[in-house]
Amino acid sequence: MDSGVLQLLEHAKMIVICGPGGVGKTTSAAALGVTAVVHSNKRVLVLTVDPAKRLATALGLESLGNVEVPVAVEGAVGTLTMAMIDTKTSWDDMIKRHAP
């Protein structure tokens, strides 16, 4: 593993991956999340807004939603969870919390 990547994972509190479709955002996010929990005792949350559910598929999960799902990673010393931000549900929840 590149020492620059490990150093980034060790010191970063948040990493955002963005870009146009088909450039490897999902693959990169999954790989960074798995690498982080294998090499450090961190709690890592990987979020996606991709309704195609590629992140869930990549990690062997049946589905993702607004609730964090634990992901088993062989050799992990940290913990990995995943979630998909469901914009409609998130918006509806915010309205319920803040509407008079």
N, C-alpha and C positions, 0 to 999 in steps of 0.2 A: 504494500500500500504506500502510495506517495506520502512522504512526511508532511508536505504542505497541506494535504487533505486532512490528515490526522490532527495537525496543529489547528486548522480551521475548526474541526469538530470539537476539539478540546476547549477552545476559547469562545466559540460563538454561542450566543443565547438564542438566536433565531437565524435561520437561513431561508431565504425566499428564492424559489426557482420559477422563472417565468419566461415566456417566449411564445412564438407561433406554434401552431400544431405540427406534430411530427418531428420535433427536434430532440426528444429524449427527456422531457421534463419529468414524466412519471418514473421512468427508469432511473434517472438520477436521484430523485427524491427517495425512492425505495432503497437504492444502493447506499445513499448517505445515511438513512435511518438505520439500516441494518449494520453498517460499518460502525456507526456511533455507539450502538449498544453492545457490540462485540468488543470494542476497544476501550470502553469507559463505563463506569457505573452511573450512567445518566438516565433520566426519564426523557424519552424522546416521543414526540407526537408528530406524525406526518399527516398533514391535511391536504385534501384535494377539493377542487370545485368541479372536477371532470365528471359529468353525469354518465359518461360511458363506462365508468367503474373499472378502468384499466388498472388502477392501483390495487383494488381488491383482488382482481384476477392475478396480478403479478405476484401477490403474496399468499395466494391460495385461500383467500377469504371468499365466502359466498356473497356478502354484500357489505356496504358501508353506508352509514347515515350520520346524523348529527351527534350520535353517541359514540364515544371512543370505544374501539374494539382492541383488546390485547392481541398481540401477534407473537407467537412463539418463535424465537430465533435460536438455533443451535449454537452453543458456545457463548451466549450473551451473558454479560455481567450486569448490564443495565436492563431497562424495560422499554419496550416499543409498543406504542398504541397508534392506531390509525383512525381517521374519521373523514367523512366527506361532508363539506358544508352544503347543506340543503338550503339554498337561498330562500325559497318560499317558507319552509318551516321556521327558519331563523327569523325572517321578517315577521311572520305571524306571532312567534313567541315574544318578540320585542314589543309588538303592538299590545299584546295581552298584558305585558308587564307594565307598560308606561301609559296606556290609554286611560283616560279618566273613567 
